[in-house]
Amino acid sequence: MTRSDLFTSDPNWTAFAEKQGYLKPAGAPSPSPNVPVTLDIPSDRAEQAIDEAKWSQDHPLSSVGYDSRLSTITVRDGTAISVKISFPARLANETQTQTQSESKSKLPILFVTHGGGWVQGTHVTEEAWLLWPLYSRFDMLIVSVEYRMAPEHPFPAWMDDSWDVLEKLLSEPTTFLSHFSAASAESSSSMGNVDIDTDKVILLGSSAGAGTAAYLSQTCRDKSIPIYGVVLNVPLLCDYRHLPEDCQSSYEQVTSSLLSAGDMRAMWDVIIPSPTVGADPKASPLLGDVKGLPRHLVFVAGQDPLRDEGLKYVQNLDEAGVEVKLYTYPGVPHTFAEFWELDATARFWEDLRSGLKEWLA
């Protein structure tokens, strides 16, 4: 399938978008991909906070059999970073009658870094975007990091915060979990039956969160820390000022979607004002060495300005001998999986579940 084919609109998406008012009026001119865009980050954050509060109220984790705890982990500069863990609620039941071996079965770990362009996002972001189809199918410990974001905190704060939390989880898992056991003392249930398998750590994220997961996987490889797998959903992997030549077409095509090329340029200009810094693989994992990385699942949307960098990363992984599965969703925008009514979202859910099932079987 060519990149033009990937861009051609999915009729199911078009019908949905027209009904919701997401499409520009017929005959309206398409903006140039180079027209400057101004981000209103405070307003975007406020709107997201309202949407996510309602989403959480309508979708309690208890409805899919999960419980959660919030605590903080201290990172290198002494800042306390909010971390949320989620796990099967039955393991928090102090009166369960299962045998000890059954109740203490080890859980694989999903280490989640949320999307939002490194300027917005919360623990809830990935629950709605990526995690919801997994809760009812898998028993896991999910670790979510609310890293510090731009523009208040300069690069590489979000990468360093995420790494510091991951490193503490991997190096001192018992101590790490003890932070949340203390939190459970204030709850009506215990974490005494939660045990984790640090040999099965999967890095996972959407958009900017996927870019963070890509950086973390490269860092773990450099430090000889084994990772079980990496899941990248519509990944943001490269500063637009350093995109390889064969990654330009999606920026040229996607000028008026829910996430446009102009939005992406504006975001990069905010989070990394210096073009030189954007060439660092810590900022742009697409430019990093991918040899020796763990297996990957990569999900790419056809009407996403990030499409080409996602495809390029898959190509780089494949050429380096890394096991990788690519899933494409033609004719839908960057955030398509947030719209559960779409046929493409149903396919995405099934692809994500089946890919993880193969790993965790």
BALOBA-1460 file (C-alpha; in Angstrom, 3 decimals):
// residues 361
<rec num="1" residu="m" x="0.000" y="0.000" z="0.000"/>
<rec num="2" residu="t" x="1.419" y="3.386" z="-1.043"/>
<rec num="3" residu="r" x="1.459" y="6.453" z="1.180"/>
<rec num="4" residu="s" x="-1.178" y="8.014" z="-1.073"/>
<rec num="5" residu="d" x="-3.367" y="4.969" z="-0.437"/>
<rec num="6" residu="l" x="-2.801" y="5.342" z="3.285"/>
<rec num="7" residu="f" x="-3.903" y="8.975" z="3.098"/>
<rec num="8" residu="t" x="-7.121" y="8.353" z="1.137"/>
<rec num="9" residu="s" x="-10.030" y="8.951" z="3.514"/>
<rec num="10" residu="d" x="-11.757" y="6.003" z="5.146"/>
<rec num="11" residu="p" x="-15.484" y="6.391" z="4.273"/>
<rec num="12" residu="n" x="-16.457" y="5.315" z="7.779"/>
<rec num="13" residu="w" x="-14.265" y="8.048" z="9.258"/>
<rec num="14" residu="t" x="-15.568" y="10.633" z="6.766"/>
<rec num="15" residu="a" x="-19.191" y="9.913" z="7.659"/>
<rec num="16" residu="f" x="-18.420" y="10.102" z="11.380"/>
<rec num="17" residu="a" x="-16.355" y="13.284" z="11.022"/>
<rec num="18" residu="e" x="-19.037" y="15.020" z="8.975"/>
<rec num="19" residu="k" x="-21.640" y="14.157" z="11.594"/>
<rec num="20" residu="q" x="-19.408" y="15.486" z="14.378"/>
<rec num="21" residu="g" x="-18.410" y="18.618" z="12.471"/>
<rec num="22" residu="y" x="-14.713" y="17.745" z="12.293"/>
<rec num="23" residu="l" x="-14.361" y="18.332" z="8.540"/>
<rec num="24" residu="k" x="-13.967" y="21.720" z="6.898"/>
<rec num="25" residu="p" x="-16.868" y="22.853" z="4.679"/>
<rec num="26" residu="a" x="-16.916" y="21.593" z="1.099"/>
<rec num="27" residu="g" x="-14.944" y="23.905" z="-1.154"/>
<rec num="28" residu="a" x="-13.028" y="25.541" z="1.675"/>
<rec num="29" residu="p" x="-9.353" y="26.000" z="0.781"/>
<rec num="30" residu="s" x="-6.805" y="23.770" z="2.472"/>
<rec num="31" residu="p" x="-4.243" y="25.693" z="4.505"/>
<rec num="32" residu="s" x="-0.614" y="25.575" z="3.487"/>
<rec num="33" residu="p" x="1.422" y="23.105" z="5.550"/>
<rec num="34" residu="n" x="3.831" y="25.963" z="6.274"/>
<rec num="35" residu="v" x="1.281" y="28.405" z="7.722"/>
<rec num="36" residu="p" x="2.318" y="29.178" z="11.330"/>
<rec num="37" residu="v" x="0.057" y="27.874" z="14.087"/>
<rec num="38" residu="t" x="-0.127" y="29.349" z="17.582"/>
<rec num="39" residu="l" x="-0.771" y="26.899" z="20.404"/>
<rec num="40" residu="d" x="-2.951" y="27.873" z="23.359"/>
<rec num="41" residu="i" x="-1.553" y="25.359" z="25.828"/>
<rec num="42" residu="p" x="-3.404" y="26.593" z="28.951"/>
<rec num="43" residu="s" x="-6.754" y="26.403" z="27.160"/>
<rec num="44" residu="d" x="-5.935" y="23.005" z="25.686"/>
<rec num="45" residu="r" x="-5.011" y="21.680" z="29.128"/>
<rec num="46" residu="a" x="-8.155" y="23.091" z="30.708"/>
<rec num="47" residu="e" x="-10.364" y="21.548" z="28.028"/>
<rec num="48" residu="q" x="-8.611" y="18.204" z="28.376"/>
<rec num="49" residu="a" x="-9.037" y="18.284" z="32.166"/>
<rec num="50" residu="i" x="-12.799" y="18.692" z="31.772"/>
<rec num="51" residu="d" x="-13.022" y="15.933" z="29.162"/>
<rec num="52" residu="e" x="-10.892" y="13.505" z="31.170"/>
<rec num="53" residu="a" x="-12.757" y="14.151" z="34.409"/>
<rec num="54" residu="k" x="-16.004" y="13.235" z="32.690"/>
<rec num="55" residu="w" x="-14.401" y="10.235" z="31.005"/>
<rec num="56" residu="s" x="-13.102" y="8.915" z="34.337"/>
<rec num="57" residu="q" x="-16.500" y="9.370" z="35.944"/>
<rec num="58" residu="d" x="-18.156" y="7.427" z="33.129"/>
<rec num="59" residu="h" x="-15.441" y="4.747" z="32.953"/>
<rec num="60" residu="p" x="-14.323" y="3.745" z="36.461"/>
<rec num="61" residu="l" x="-11.555" y="1.163" z="36.473"/>
<rec num="62" residu="s" x="-13.695" y="-0.944" z="38.776"/>
<rec num="63" residu="s" x="-16.066" y="-1.544" z="35.848"/>
<rec num="64" residu="v" x="-13.321" y="-3.541" z="34.113"/>
<rec num="65" residu="g" x="-12.062" y="-5.287" z="37.247"/>
<rec num="66" residu="y" x="-9.086" y="-3.045" z="38.009"/>
<rec num="67" residu="d" x="-7.977" y="-1.124" z="41.080"/>
<rec num="68" residu="s" x="-5.418" y="1.692" z="41.240"/>
<rec num="69" residu="r" x="-3.111" y="3.585" z="43.579"/>
<rec num="70" residu="l" x="-1.462" y="6.999" z="43.301"/>
<rec num="71" residu="s" x="1.872" y="7.897" z="44.830"/>
<rec num="72" residu="t" x="5.024" y="9.811" z="43.970"/>
<rec num="73" residu="i" x="8.528" y="8.808" z="42.972"/>
<rec num="74" residu="t" x="11.432" y="11.181" z="43.582"/>
<rec num="75" residu="v" x="13.611" y="11.817" z="40.524"/>
<rec num="76" residu="r" x="17.195" y="13.007" z="40.156"/>
<rec num="77" residu="d" x="16.647" y="16.665" z="41.085"/>
<rec num="78" residu="g" x="14.480" y="15.852" z="44.104"/>
<rec num="79" residu="t" x="11.140" y="16.492" z="42.408"/>
<rec num="80" residu="a" x="8.277" y="14.172" z="43.338"/>
<rec num="81" residu="i" x="6.668" y="12.813" z="40.154"/>
<rec num="82" residu="s" x="3.100" y="11.491" z="40.196"/>
<rec num="83" residu="v" x="2.929" y="7.786" z="39.359"/>
<rec num="84" residu="k" x="-0.227" y="5.696" z="39.117"/>
<rec num="85" residu="i" x="-0.321" y="1.925" z="39.234"/>
<rec num="86" residu="s" x="-3.314" y="-0.180" z="38.210"/>
<rec num="87" residu="f" x="-3.793" y="-3.898" z="38.765"/>
<rec num="88" residu="p" x="-6.552" y="-6.544" z="38.879"/>
<rec num="89" residu="a" x="-8.882" y="-5.627" z="41.725"/>
<rec num="90" residu="r" x="-9.212" y="-9.225" z="42.901"/>
<rec num="91" residu="l" x="-5.565" y="-9.047" z="44.031"/>
<rec num="92" residu="a" x="-6.487" y="-6.273" z="46.453"/>
<rec num="93" residu="n" x="-9.103" y="-8.412" z="48.185"/>
<rec num="94" residu="e" x="-7.788" y="-9.266" z="51.624"/>
<rec num="95" residu="t" x="-10.390" y="-11.971" z="52.188"/>
<rec num="96" residu="q" x="-9.832" y="-13.962" z="48.997"/>
<rec num="97" residu="t" x="-9.729" y="-17.752" z="49.392"/>
<rec num="98" residu="q" x="-7.306" y="-18.498" z="46.578"/>
<rec num="99" residu="t" x="-4.165" y="-20.404" z="47.399"/>
<rec num="100" residu="q" x="-1.064" y="-18.347" z="47.982"/>
<rec num="101" residu="s" x="0.507" y="-19.530" z="44.720"/>
<rec num="102" residu="e" x="-2.577" y="-18.476" z="42.771"/>
<rec num="103" residu="s" x="-2.943" y="-15.108" z="44.434"/>
<rec num="104" residu="k" x="0.748" y="-14.330" z="44.083"/>
<rec num="105" residu="s" x="1.050" y="-15.120" z="40.365"/>
<rec num="106" residu="k" x="3.403" y="-12.574" z="38.859"/>
<rec num="107" residu="l" x="2.003" y="-9.808" z="36.686"/>
<rec num="108" residu="p" x="3.699" y="-8.534" z="33.530"/>
<rec num="109" residu="i" x="4.349" y="-4.797" z="33.652"/>
<rec num="110" residu="l" x="3.116" y="-2.179" z="31.197"/>
<rec num="111" residu="f" x="5.179" y="0.971" z="31.680"/>
<rec num="112" residu="v" x="3.073" y="3.772" z="30.212"/>
<rec num="113" residu="t" x="4.156" y="7.238" z="29.105"/>
<rec num="114" residu="h" x="1.192" y="9.368" z="28.055"/>
<rec num="115" residu="g" x="0.696" y="11.337" z="24.864"/>
<rec num="116" residu="g" x="0.027" y="15.049" z="24.538"/>
<rec num="117" residu="g" x="3.016" y="16.489" z="22.697"/>
<rec num="118" residu="w" x="4.996" y="16.768" z="25.945"/>
<rec num="119" residu="v" x="2.885" y="19.855" z="26.704"/>
<rec num="120" residu="q" x="-0.285" y="18.242" z="28.065"/>
<rec num="121" residu="g" x="-1.657" y="14.889" z="29.215"/>
<rec num="122" residu="t" x="-2.283" y="12.927" z="32.408"/>
<rec num="123" residu="h" x="-2.598" y="9.372" z="33.676"/>
<rec num="124" residu="v" x="-6.095" y="9.285" z="32.200"/>
<rec num="125" residu="t" x="-4.937" y="10.133" z="28.668"/>
<rec num="126" residu="e" x="-3.718" y="6.629" z="27.863"/>
<rec num="127" residu="e" x="-6.538" y="4.942" z="29.770"/>
<rec num="128" residu="a" x="-8.931" y="6.379" z="27.198"/>
<rec num="129" residu="w" x="-6.619" y="6.167" z="24.184"/>
<rec num="130" residu="l" x="-4.774" y="2.896" z="24.543"/>
<rec num="131" residu="l" x="-5.401" y="0.926" z="27.733"/>
<rec num="132" residu="w" x="-9.165" y="0.497" z="27.935"/>
<rec num="133" residu="p" x="-9.360" y="-2.485" z="25.520"/>
<rec num="134" residu="l" x="-6.687" y="-4.295" z="27.550"/>
<rec num="135" residu="y" x="-8.112" y="-4.262" z="31.074"/>
<rec num="136" residu="s" x="-10.745" y="-6.932" z="30.524"/>
<rec num="137" residu="r" x="-8.386" y="-9.225" z="28.594"/>
<rec num="138" residu="f" x="-5.129" y="-9.181" z="30.557"/>
<rec num="139" residu="d" x="-3.896" y="-9.311" z="34.133"/>
<rec num="140" residu="m" x="-1.121" y="-6.712" z="34.306"/>
<rec num="141" residu="l" x="0.512" y="-4.144" z="36.521"/>
<rec num="142" residu="i" x="0.210" y="-0.833" z="34.695"/>
<rec num="143" residu="v" x="2.635" y="1.901" z="35.735"/>
<rec num="144" residu="s" x="1.807" y="5.383" z="34.430"/>
<rec num="145" residu="v" x="4.104" y="8.406" z="34.742"/>
<rec num="146" residu="e" x="3.011" y="12.049" z="34.826"/>
<rec num="147" residu="y" x="6.347" y="13.506" z="33.757"/>
<rec num="148" residu="r" x="7.040" y="17.232" z="33.783"/>
<rec num="149" residu="m" x="6.144" y="19.031" z="30.578"/>
<rec num="150" residu="a" x="7.057" y="22.004" z="28.409"/>
<rec num="151" residu="p" x="7.009" y="24.939" z="28.306"/>
<rec num="152" residu="e" x="7.360" y="25.180" z="32.103"/>
<rec num="153" residu="h" x="10.109" y="22.563" z="32.103"/>
<rec num="154" residu="p" x="12.753" y="22.486" z="29.356"/>
<rec num="155" residu="f" x="13.942" y="19.443" z="27.448"/>
<rec num="156" residu="p" x="14.888" y="16.796" z="28.489"/>
<rec num="157" residu="a" x="12.716" y="16.918" z="31.643"/>
<rec num="158" residu="w" x="10.035" y="14.545" z="30.304"/>
<rec num="159" residu="m" x="12.578" y="12.003" z="29.135"/>
<rec num="160" residu="d" x="14.637" y="12.179" z="32.336"/>
<rec num="161" residu="d" x="11.591" y="11.912" z="34.611"/>
<rec num="162" residu="s" x="10.318" y="8.879" z="32.711"/>
<rec num="163" residu="w" x="13.712" y="7.216" z="32.787"/>
<rec num="164" residu="d" x="14.216" y="7.866" z="36.506"/>
<rec num="165" residu="v" x="10.872" y="6.254" z="37.354"/>
<rec num="166" residu="l" x="11.538" y="3.271" z="35.082"/>
<rec num="167" residu="e" x="15.042" y="2.794" z="36.474"/>
<rec num="168" residu="k" x="13.730" y="2.754" z="40.050"/>
<rec num="169" residu="l" x="11.054" y="0.238" z="39.104"/>
<rec num="170" residu="l" x="13.581" y="-2.072" z="37.462"/>
<rec num="171" residu="s" x="16.399" y="-1.737" z="39.995"/>
<rec num="172" residu="e" x="14.339" y="-1.781" z="43.206"/>
<rec num="173" residu="p" x="10.910" y="-3.273" z="42.432"/>
<rec num="174" residu="t" x="10.075" y="-4.071" z="46.064"/>
<rec num="175" residu="t" x="10.949" y="-0.571" z="47.220"/>
<rec num="176" residu="f" x="9.071" y="0.880" z="44.258"/>
<rec num="177" residu="l" x="5.880" y="-0.995" z="45.115"/>
<rec num="178" residu="s" x="6.211" y="-0.062" z="48.775"/>
<rec num="179" residu="h" x="5.324" y="3.526" z="47.872"/>
<rec num="180" residu="f" x="1.937" y="2.283" z="46.729"/>
<rec num="181" residu="s" x="1.516" y="-0.172" z="49.583"/>
<rec num="182" residu="a" x="1.712" y="2.824" z="51.889"/>
<rec num="183" residu="a" x="-1.004" y="4.478" z="49.823"/>
<rec num="184" residu="s" x="-3.130" y="1.343" z="50.131"/>
<rec num="185" residu="a" x="-3.071" y="1.706" z="53.915"/>
<rec num="186" residu="e" x="-5.430" y="4.632" z="53.387"/>
<rec num="187" residu="s" x="-7.687" y="2.486" z="51.210"/>
<rec num="188" residu="s" x="-10.181" y="-0.208" z="52.103"/>
<rec num="189" residu="s" x="-8.101" y="-2.859" z="50.348"/>
<rec num="190" residu="s" x="-4.545" y="-4.137" z="50.386"/>
<rec num="191" residu="m" x="-1.832" y="-4.685" z="47.796"/>
<rec num="192" residu="g" x="-0.509" y="-7.737" z="49.586"/>
<rec num="193" residu="n" x="-1.278" y="-10.089" z="46.702"/>
<rec num="194" residu="v" x="0.294" y="-7.971" z="43.956"/>
<rec num="195" residu="d" x="3.520" y="-9.469" z="42.656"/>
<rec num="196" residu="i" x="5.301" y="-8.424" z="39.475"/>
<rec num="197" residu="d" x="7.471" y="-10.062" z="36.848"/>
<rec num="198" residu="t" x="10.348" y="-7.705" z="36.069"/>
<rec num="199" residu="d" x="11.388" y="-10.037" z="33.247"/>
<rec num="200" residu="k" x="8.221" y="-9.007" z="31.392"/>
<rec num="201" residu="v" x="8.364" y="-5.227" z="31.166"/>
<rec num="202" residu="i" x="6.628" y="-3.712" z="28.137"/>
<rec num="203" residu="l" x="7.128" y="-0.040" z="27.275"/>
<rec num="204" residu="l" x="4.006" y="1.534" z="25.844"/>
<rec num="205" residu="g" x="2.718" y="4.927" z="24.761"/>
<rec num="206" residu="s" x="0.820" y="6.956" z="22.197"/>
<rec num="207" residu="s" x="2.137" y="9.905" z="20.175"/>
<rec num="208" residu="a" x="4.659" y="11.780" z="22.350"/>
<rec num="209" residu="g" x="4.350" y="8.970" z="24.885"/>
<rec num="210" residu="a" x="5.426" y="6.561" z="22.164"/>
<rec num="211" residu="g" x="8.411" y="8.790" z="21.461"/>
<rec num="212" residu="t" x="9.316" y="8.566" z="25.132"/>
<rec num="213" residu="a" x="8.914" y="4.776" z="25.050"/>
<rec num="214" residu="a" x="11.222" y="4.638" z="22.024"/>
<rec num="215" residu="y" x="13.860" y="6.667" z="23.860"/>
<rec num="216" residu="l" x="13.518" y="4.482" z="26.959"/>
<rec num="217" residu="s" x="13.979" y="1.317" z="24.903"/>
<rec num="218" residu="q" x="17.171" y="2.680" z="23.357"/>
<rec num="219" residu="t" x="18.469" y="3.691" z="26.787"/>
<rec num="220" residu="c" x="17.700" y="0.268" z="28.269"/>
<rec num="221" residu="r" x="19.553" y="-1.344" z="25.381"/>
<rec num="222" residu="d" x="22.561" y="0.924" z="25.984"/>
<rec num="223" residu="k" x="22.560" y="-0.035" z="29.676"/>
<rec num="224" residu="s" x="22.078" y="-3.766" z="28.937"/>
<rec num="225" residu="i" x="18.689" y="-3.774" z="30.672"/>
<rec num="226" residu="p" x="16.399" y="-6.344" z="29.023"/>
<rec num="227" residu="i" x="12.924" y="-5.173" z="27.980"/>
<rec num="228" residu="y" x="10.220" y="-7.646" z="26.959"/>
<rec num="229" residu="g" x="8.679" y="-5.510" z="24.223"/>
<rec num="230" residu="v" x="7.737" y="-2.026" z="23.026"/>
<rec num="231" residu="v" x="4.314" y="-0.791" z="21.861"/>
<rec num="232" residu="l" x="4.305" y="2.449" z="19.849"/>
<rec num="233" residu="n" x="0.918" y="3.901" z="18.936"/>
<rec num="234" residu="v" x="0.988" y="6.693" z="16.299"/>
<rec num="235" residu="p" x="4.517" y="7.541" z="17.479"/>
<rec num="236" residu="l" x="6.045" y="11.021" z="17.567"/>
<rec num="237" residu="l" x="9.687" y="10.273" z="16.872"/>
<rec num="238" residu="c" x="11.459" y="13.223" z="15.252"/>
<rec num="239" residu="d" x="11.731" y="17.004" z="15.366"/>
<rec num="240" residu="y" x="10.286" y="18.221" z="12.050"/>
<rec num="241" residu="r" x="13.488" y="20.215" z="11.422"/>
<rec num="242" residu="h" x="15.431" y="16.952" z="11.223"/>
<rec num="243" residu="l" x="13.004" y="14.625" z="9.461"/>
<rec num="244" residu="p" x="14.689" y="12.453" z="6.820"/>
<rec num="245" residu="e" x="13.799" y="13.344" z="3.249"/>
<rec num="246" residu="d" x="11.546" y="10.310" z="2.857"/>
<rec num="247" residu="c" x="9.448" y="11.364" z="5.873"/>
<rec num="248" residu="q" x="8.129" y="14.624" z="4.446"/>
<rec num="249" residu="s" x="4.999" y="13.596" z="2.558"/>
<rec num="250" residu="s" x="2.726" y="13.193" z="5.579"/>
<rec num="251" residu="y" x="3.586" y="16.720" z="6.724"/>
<rec num="252" residu="e" x="2.699" y="17.959" z="3.239"/>
<rec num="253" residu="q" x="-0.583" y="16.016" z="3.103"/>
<rec num="254" residu="v" x="-2.034" y="16.498" z="6.595"/>
<rec num="255" residu="t" x="-2.848" y="20.198" z="6.751"/>
<rec num="256" residu="s" x="-6.320" y="20.260" z="8.302"/>
<rec num="257" residu="s" x="-6.890" y="17.201" z="10.443"/>
<rec num="258" residu="l" x="-7.420" y="16.824" z="14.195"/>
<rec num="259" residu="l" x="-3.628" y="17.060" z="14.367"/>
<rec num="260" residu="s" x="-2.069" y="18.997" z="11.506"/>
<rec num="261" residu="a" x="1.467" y="19.543" z="10.279"/>
<rec num="262" residu="g" x="1.161" y="23.128" z="11.500"/>
<rec num="263" residu="d" x="0.270" y="21.894" z="14.975"/>
<rec num="264" residu="m" x="3.342" y="19.681" z="15.009"/>
<rec num="265" residu="r" x="5.687" y="22.451" z="13.919"/>
<rec num="266" residu="a" x="4.281" y="24.760" z="16.581"/>
<rec num="267" residu="m" x="4.661" y="22.072" z="19.229"/>
<rec num="268" residu="w" x="8.312" y="21.410" z="18.411"/>
<rec num="269" residu="d" x="9.042" y="25.152" z="18.393"/>
<rec num="270" residu="v" x="7.625" y="25.338" z="21.937"/>
<rec num="271" residu="i" x="9.231" y="22.275" z="23.481"/>
<rec num="272" residu="i" x="12.652" y="22.595" z="21.813"/>
<rec num="273" residu="p" x="13.235" y="26.151" z="20.566"/>
<rec num="274" residu="s" x="16.767" y="25.341" z="19.400"/>
<rec num="275" residu="p" x="16.808" y="23.396" z="16.110"/>
<rec num="276" residu="t" x="20.234" y="21.994" z="16.989"/>
<rec num="277" residu="v" x="18.965" y="20.296" z="20.156"/>
<rec num="278" residu="g" x="16.222" y="18.562" z="18.170"/>
<rec num="279" residu="a" x="18.849" y="16.464" z="16.389"/>
<rec num="280" residu="d" x="19.681" y="14.675" z="19.657"/>
<rec num="281" residu="p" x="18.255" y="11.111" z="19.546"/>
<rec num="282" residu="k" x="17.002" y="11.760" z="23.073"/>
<rec num="283" residu="a" x="14.638" y="14.295" z="21.503"/>
<rec num="284" residu="s" x="14.227" y="12.473" z="18.183"/>
<rec num="285" residu="p" x="14.530" y="8.691" z="18.673"/>
<rec num="286" residu="l" x="14.048" y="8.182" z="14.930"/>
<rec num="287" residu="l" x="17.637" y="9.417" z="14.566"/>
<rec num="288" residu="g" x="18.956" y="6.948" z="17.145"/>
<rec num="289" residu="d" x="20.580" y="3.535" z="16.766"/>
<rec num="290" residu="v" x="17.942" y="0.792" z="16.779"/>
<rec num="291" residu="k" x="20.205" y="-2.254" z="16.648"/>
<rec num="292" residu="g" x="19.595" y="-4.706" z="19.455"/>
<rec num="293" residu="l" x="16.228" y="-3.294" z="20.495"/>
<rec num="294" residu="p" x="13.448" y="-5.582" z="21.786"/>
<rec num="295" residu="r" x="10.473" y="-6.603" z="19.675"/>
<rec num="296" residu="h" x="7.982" y="-3.940" z="18.678"/>
<rec num="297" residu="l" x="4.335" y="-3.436" z="17.819"/>
<rec num="298" residu="v" x="3.852" y="-0.200" z="15.859"/>
<rec num="299" residu="f" x="0.493" y="1.348" z="14.935"/>
<rec num="300" residu="v" x="0.302" y="4.038" z="12.228"/>
<rec num="301" residu="a" x="-2.650" y="6.170" z="11.036"/>
<rec num="302" residu="g" x="-2.880" y="7.186" z="7.379"/>
<rec num="303" residu="q" x="-3.991" y="10.814" z="7.854"/>
<rec num="304" residu="d" x="-1.455" y="11.568" z="10.565"/>
<rec num="305" residu="p" x="1.421" y="14.024" z="10.073"/>
<rec num="306" residu="l" x="3.472" y="11.496" z="12.076"/>
<rec num="307" residu="r" x="2.701" y="8.676" z="9.632"/>
<rec num="308" residu="d" x="5.968" y="8.754" z="7.714"/>
<rec num="309" residu="e" x="8.237" y="8.841" z="10.757"/>
<rec num="310" residu="g" x="6.368" y="5.849" z="12.169"/>
<rec num="311" residu="l" x="6.829" y="3.959" z="8.906"/>
<rec num="312" residu="k" x="10.495" y="4.965" z="8.794"/>
<rec num="313" residu="y" x="11.101" y="3.711" z="12.327"/>
<rec num="314" residu="v" x="9.578" y="0.368" z="11.392"/>
<rec num="315" residu="q" x="11.861" y="0.242" z="8.351"/>
<rec num="316" residu="n" x="14.891" y="1.027" z="10.512"/>
<rec num="317" residu="l" x="13.934" y="-1.671" z="13.012"/>
<rec num="318" residu="d" x="13.394" y="-4.243" z="10.295"/>
<rec num="319" residu="e" x="16.698" y="-3.451" z="8.582"/>
<rec num="320" residu="a" x="18.464" y="-3.765" z="11.953"/>
<rec num="321" residu="g" x="17.035" y="-7.248" z="12.455"/>
<rec num="322" residu="v" x="14.577" y="-6.250" z="15.185"/>
<rec num="323" residu="e" x="11.318" y="-8.199" z="15.328"/>
<rec num="324" residu="v" x="8.578" y="-5.697" z="14.450"/>
<rec num="325" residu="k" x="4.914" y="-5.855" z="13.480"/>
<rec num="326" residu="l" x="3.393" y="-2.887" z="11.682"/>
<rec num="327" residu="y" x="-0.339" y="-2.186" z="11.743"/>
<rec num="328" residu="t" x="-1.709" y="0.557" z="9.475"/>
<rec num="329" residu="y" x="-5.105" y="2.256" z="9.491"/>
<rec num="330" residu="p" x="-5.648" y="4.025" z="6.165"/>
<rec num="331" residu="g" x="-7.564" y="7.258" z="5.930"/>
<rec num="332" residu="v" x="-7.993" y="8.060" z="9.624"/>
<rec num="333" residu="p" x="-6.398" y="10.831" z="11.734"/>
<rec num="334" residu="h" x="-3.826" y="10.764" z="14.507"/>
<rec num="335" residu="t" x="-6.321" y="10.373" z="17.355"/>
<rec num="336" residu="f" x="-8.717" y="7.979" z="15.612"/>
<rec num="337" residu="a" x="-8.556" y="5.396" z="18.424"/>
<rec num="338" residu="e" x="-10.173" y="7.881" z="20.808"/>
<rec num="339" residu="f" x="-13.371" y="7.524" z="18.766"/>
<rec num="340" residu="w" x="-14.698" y="4.129" z="19.754"/>
<rec num="341" residu="e" x="-17.485" y="4.241" z="17.157"/>
<rec num="342" residu="l" x="-15.055" y="3.856" z="14.240"/>
<rec num="343" residu="d" x="-14.453" y="0.612" z="12.369"/>
<rec num="344" residu="a" x="-10.732" y="1.441" z="12.412"/>
<rec num="345" residu="t" x="-10.792" y="1.650" z="16.205"/>
<rec num="346" residu="a" x="-12.374" y="-1.796" z="16.451"/>
<rec num="347" residu="r" x="-9.575" y="-3.145" z="14.242"/>
<rec num="348" residu="f" x="-6.978" y="-1.346" z="16.339"/>
<rec num="349" residu="w" x="-8.340" y="-2.839" z="19.561"/>
<rec num="350" residu="e" x="-8.237" y="-6.336" z="18.102"/>
<rec num="351" residu="d" x="-4.736" y="-5.837" z="16.675"/>
<rec num="352" residu="l" x="-3.423" y="-4.513" z="19.991"/>
<rec num="353" residu="r" x="-4.973" y="-7.346" z="21.968"/>
<rec num="354" residu="s" x="-3.759" y="-10.049" z="19.595"/>
<rec num="355" residu="g" x="-0.246" y="-8.614" z="19.469"/>
<rec num="356" residu="l" x="0.061" y="-8.560" z="23.249"/>
<rec num="357" residu="k" x="-1.565" y="-11.968" z="23.563"/>
<rec num="358" residu="e" x="1.205" y="-13.457" z="21.413"/>
<rec num="359" residu="w" x="3.806" y="-11.932" z="23.717"/>
<rec num="360" residu="l" x="2.123" y="-12.879" z="26.977"/>
<rec num="361" residu="a" x="0.774" y="-16.324" z="26.089"/>
